[in-house]
Amino acid sequence: MSLRTILVDDEAPARAELRYLLERFPSVSVVGEAGSAGEAEALLATQPCDALFLDIQMPGLGGLDWAALLGRRRRQPRLVFVTAFDEYALEAFGLRAVDYLLKPVEPARLADTVDRLMEQVAAQQLRALPGQEGERLLPLPLEALAYLEARGDEVQARLVDGRRVRVREPLHRLERLLPGDRFCRCHRAFIVNLRQVDELVPLFHGTYRLRLRAPAGAEVPVSRNGARRLRQAFGWPP
């Protein structure tokens, strides 16, 4: 299981130091950085994450104010505040922050935070999708999935045995719930099981087509944004 994180701090050296510390944990993936709440908002629109490491005092909208706005969403990333000031801790925990770290961040203290985040993510992630065939409800184990496809208002799961089963969740929610080290949204209409990817075929303008191991002959489109997410998921350089 991978913990997907985004770092939000207006000081680039502070982000670089925190990235260095976080990337020492094999279970942590830093999927993006932002220098302001506005940049982070735009990043979250295209890059889902499990946790935000968030500074408090930033130009424009501060970390606490932005976190309060995030709290109005149906689902938000977990919050870890990272700041040089200790007087905002009570307000931060009032926003349901997982932790409150003081700069400079101590590695041992950060390890406790990562452990806590991992426990919360593991407790929430799906083990099987809620499939439906007629009136029958079917638990679909994650290892049985080849890809998920949005077709209009419906999401279908294509299984490795070739079957198609309707899934009773929208694609954007599935993207957040599925483990990021095993599944990737490679297109606005597709989430693919990374363990079934056999080949990436380049097309044009930075797009690709994925050929899967199973079911036989299955292919999935990859958009330019999806190609960037795939590179991150596989740990390839940009």
N, C-alpha and C positions, 0 to 999 in steps of 0.2 A: 504494500500500500504506500502511495506517495502523498505527501502533504504539499499541496500547491499553495505558494505564498506570493504576495505582492508587497513591495516595499514602497512606502510613501513618506518622503522626507524632502524638504527643499534644499538640503545640503548634500551634494553628490558624494563627498568623502564619507559622510555618515552612512549613506546607502551602501557604498562600496565596502565599508567595514562590516556592516551587518550581513551583507551578501556573503562575504568571506566566512563569517562565523556560521551562518546557516548552511552553507554548502559543504561544511564538514560533516553534516549529518546525512547519511545515505538516503534516508527516508524523506528528505526535504528537497523540493524543487522550487527555485525562485523563478516564477513565470513572467514577472514584469516589474518595472520600477516606474515611479511617478514623482515629479517634483512639486506637485500641488494637488489639492482635492479635485480640481477640475480635470487635470490629466488622469488622475486615478479613476474618476467617474467614467471617462471615455474608455479607459483600459478595461474596466470591468464589463463594459458593454460587449466586448469581443473576447475577453479572456477570463473565464470563470476561475475562482480560486477558493481555497478552503479557509485561508486566514490572511488578514491584513496586518502588517507591522507598520504602525502609524505614528508619525510625529504629532505633537500637539500644536506648537507654535509655528505656523507657516504663513506666508503672505496670502492675502485673500481669506478664504474660508479656512478656519483653523480645524485641527483634527477632531476636537470634541464636537464642534458644531456640525461637521460633516458626518461624524459617526451618529449623531442624533437623527440626521436625515436618513441615513442608511437603516436605522432601526425601524423606520416606517414600512420598509419593504417586507414582503411575505417571507423572504428568505435572504439572509445577509451572511457575508463571510464572518468568521470569528475575528474578534478584535484583540490585538496586542498593542498597547501604547508603548512607545519608546521615546523617552524625553529626558531632558536634563533637569526638569523641575519636579519636585516631589509633592507640591501642593495640590495637584489636580487628581490625585489617586482616587479620592472618594467619588468625585464626579465621573471618573472613568469607569469605576466598578458599577456605578449607577446605570451606566449604559451597557451593562452586562459584558464588560471586557473580560477576556480569559486571564489576562495578566497585565502588569504595569512594570515596565523595565526602565531602570535609570541608566543614562549614558555616563561613562562608557560601559557598555554591556559586558557583564562577566560571563565567560563561557559556561561555567557550571550553572549559573542562574538561568541562562538561555536553554540549557539542556532540560531543566525542569519544565520550562514553558513548552518546549517541543513535545515532551512526553505527555503533558496535559492535552495539548492539541491533538496528538495522535490518538489518544484514548477517546476523545470526543468524536473525531471523524470516524474511527472504526466502529463506534457504537451506532452511528447514523447511516453508514453506507449500506446500500442494498446487497443482499445475498442472492435474491431472485427477483425477476420482474413480474408484475401482475399481468399475465396474459389472459386473453378471453377468446373462446370459440363458442359462438352462440350464447347460451346461458351458462356455459361451463367456465369456471375460473381456473387458470392453469399457472402454477409457479414455474417460471422459466429460469433455470440456473444460468448464471452469467457465462459459464464455460460453454453453454449450448448456443450462444449468440454469435452470429457472424457479423451482422450490422443491424442498425435501426434506421428506418426511413419514414420521414414525414410525407404523407400523401393527403394533401388538403387538410382537413381537420382531424385526420386519423394518423396514428403511428403504427407501423407494422414492424415486427421483428422478423428478420430472415435468420433462420436457424441453420446450424452447420449441416443438418440432415436435409436441408432444402425447403422445409416447410416455412410458410408465412403465417404468423399469429399476430392478431391485434394486441396492442399494449395499451393499458388504461392509464397512461400518463403522457403529458405533452413532452416534446423533445427537449425543450429548454430546461425542464425540471429534471429529466433523465440525465442531461449533461452534467448537472450539479451533483447528482446523487451517485452516479457510477464512478468507480475508482479511476482516477486520472492516470494511473500507471498501466491500465489495461484497456481503456477506451478513450477515443479522441473524436471530437466533432470536426470532421474533415470537410464539411460542406454544410450550408445552412439547412439542408434537408437530410443529412446523413451523420450518424455516429457509427464508427467502425471499431470492431474488436481488434486491437493491435496484434494480438497473438495469431490472428488469421491472415495477416498481411503477408503476401508472398513476393509481390513486385510492385514498384512504383513506375508507371509508364509516363514520361513527360509528354505533354500535349503542346500548348502554346500559351504565351503571356503568363507564365508561372503556374499554370494549372497542371494537374496530373490525373491519371486514372489508376486506381488500386486494383490489382488482381489478387484474389483471395485463394487460400488453400482449400477452403470448403465454405459453401457447397461448390462443387466443380463448376468452373466457368463463370463464377460470380465476379462482378466488377462494380466498383464504387467510384463516383467522381470526387475530385479534390479541388477545391477553390484555392485562390492565392492565399487567403487568410488560413484556410485549412492546411495548406502546405507548411505554413509557418508553425502552426500548432503541432503538426506531425513531427517536424524537425525537433521541436522542443520535447515532445513525448519520447522520441527515440534517443535524445541526448546528442543530436547532431549539431555541428556549428551552423550559425545562420547563413 
